């Protein structure tokens, strides 16, 4: 999953936290919910501006981070 079209970091949005493009929803919030056992459906119900591809993008982003390489975040 190419997560870059869905995820960005902008110092003017949430103090530069990594968020889903066009939202103020941090990727870490979605990943935290998934890690806590929440289903994709529950996450999407909680954040109605997100789509299923956002959840997949979050997982792809986390996978890249887990590979311990430098991951540039587009603005």
C-alpha positions in Angstrom: 0.0 0.0 0.0 1.4 3.4 -1.0 0.5 5.4 2.1 2.1 8.7 0.9 -1.1 10.0 -0.9 -3.0 9.6 2.4 -0.5 10.8 5.1 1.3 14.1 5.6 2.9 16.2 8.2 2.4 20.0 8.3 3.6 22.2 11.1 0.4 24.2 10.7 -1.8 21.2 11.4 -1.6 19.5 14.8 1.8 21.0 15.4 3.3 18.9 12.7 2.0 15.5 13.9 1.7 12.9 11.2 -2.0 13.1 10.1 -4.2 11.9 7.4 -4.3 14.5 4.6 -7.1 17.0 4.8 -7.8 16.0 8.4 -6.6 16.7 11.9 -6.6 13.0 12.7 -3.2 11.7 13.7 -2.1 8.4 12.2 -1.0 7.4 15.7 -4.6 7.5 17.0 -5.8 5.1 14.3 -2.8 2.8 14.9 -3.4 2.9 18.7 -7.0 2.0 18.2 -6.1 -1.0 16.0 -3.4 -2.1 18.5 -6.0 -2.0 21.2 -8.1 -4.5 19.3 -10.6 -2.1 17.7 -11.9 -3.3 14.3 -11.5 -1.2 11.1 -15.3 -0.8 11.1 -15.2 0.7 14.7 -12.3 3.1 13.8 -14.2 4.2 10.7 -17.4 4.7 12.7 -15.5 6.8 15.2 -13.8 8.9 12.5 -16.4 9.3 9.7 -14.1 11.4 7.5 -11.8 8.4 7.1 -12.1 5.7 4.5 -10.9 2.1 4.6 -7.8 3.1 2.5 -6.8 5.5 5.3 -6.6 2.5 7.7 -4.5 0.5 5.2 -2.3 3.6 4.7 -1.7 3.8 8.5 -0.7 0.2 8.6 1.6 0.6 5.6 3.2 3.7 7.3 3.7 1.7 10.5 5.3 -1.2 8.5 7.8 1.2 6.9 8.6 2.6 10.4 9.1 -0.9 11.7 11.7 -1.5 9.0 13.9 1.1 10.8 14.6 3.1 7.7 14.2 6.8 7.3 10.7 7.6 6.2 10.3 11.0 4.6 6.9 12.6 5.3 5.6 14.7 2.4 4.2 18.1 3.3 
